[in-house]
Amino acid sequence: MFTAGEREQLRAGLIAGARADARISAAATTGSAAVGRPSLPPEPGGALGLSPVGAALQRLPLTEREVLVLHYVAGLPVDAIAQERGLPPRAVKTRLAAGRRHLERELTARREGARDDR
């Protein structure tokens, strides 16, 4: 599915995005957001938009992106995600598998597009 380097890049990108999301959330809860502007909660993986992995992740359906971030970044087990989201564990596993497939397709298409540009 992914090479070891691609898995590490995905993990690093997801962790960086989660840290940025945490900083955004902290700023929103401490009131450091601009006065008069409502704070919106960050989308799962929302701060990853600049990296290839982040861009690919942003193109995934929210349901898949959400479980990928909760599982691989937050480190939550499938059962905890299922309980938190009110889903059967099998649904979480299905979304994880679909998200990995879609992410692989997005990254492969991007990589092949980069080769064509050379």
N, C-alpha and C positions, 0 to 999 in steps of 0.2 A: 504494500500500500504506500507507505512513506519510507524514504531512506532515513537512516539515523540522523543525518544532518538536517533533513527537513523536519523530523520530529522535534529535534532540539530547537530549531528556528520557530516552529509553531509554539512550543512550550514557552520559549523566551518571549515571544510576541504576546502571548496570552497573559503571561505574568506581568509584563510591562503595562499592558492595557488595564489589568485588574488594579495595579498600583495607582495608575492615573485615575481610574474610576473611583478608587477609595479616597484619593485626594479631593476629587470633585465632590463626592458625598460629604466629606468632612467639612469642606468649605461651605456647602449648602446648609449643613446642620449647625455650624458655628456662627452663621449669619454673615460670613465674609462675602457673600454674593452681593451684587449691586442692589442698592436700595430701590424698591419699586418694581423690580423684575422678579417674577416667580421663578423659583428654582425647580427645574425638572430633574427627576431622577435620571442618572445616566443609564443608557441602554447597555446590556451585557456586551462587553468587548468594545464599547463605543469609542474609547480612546486609542484604538488600534488602527485608525483610519489611514495613517501614513505609511505603515509597513505593508509589504505584499500580503502577509498573512492576515493583517488587520483588514485590508481592503477586501480580501476574499471572504473573511468572516462577516463583514458588514453586508455582503450580498446574500448571505444565507437567510432563510426564514427565521424569524425571531424565536420560534419554538425550538429550533435546532441550535441556534446560537446560544440561547439561554442555558440549555443543558450542557453544551460543550464548555462554556465558561464556568458553570457551577461545578462540573466534574473535574476538569483539567486545571483550572486556575484556583478555585476555592478548595479543591480537594475533597469535595463532598462525595460520599459513596452513593450509588444508585438508589438505595433504599431511603436515604435522607432526602435526596432530591424528589423522589416520588412522594414522600410524606409532605414535604414543604409545598409542593405544587399540587397536591391532591390528585396524583396520577397513580395508576398501577406501575410497579417497577418495570414491567414488560414495555410499557409505553415509553419510559425514560430510556431503556436500552434501545428501543427502535429509533427514537429521536437521535441518540448518540451515534448509532450506526449510519443513519441517513445523513447526519451532519458531517461525519467523517468522509463519507462518499462524496457529498457535495463540495466539501472543502478541498478534497483531493482533485476533483474535476476543475474547480476554479483555479487552483495553483498550477495544475498541469496545462490548462489553457493559457494562463498567463506566461508560463515558462516557454511554451511553444510559440506564442505570439512574440516574445522577446527574441527568440531565435530567428523568426522571420524578418525582424527589423534589422538584423545585422547585415 
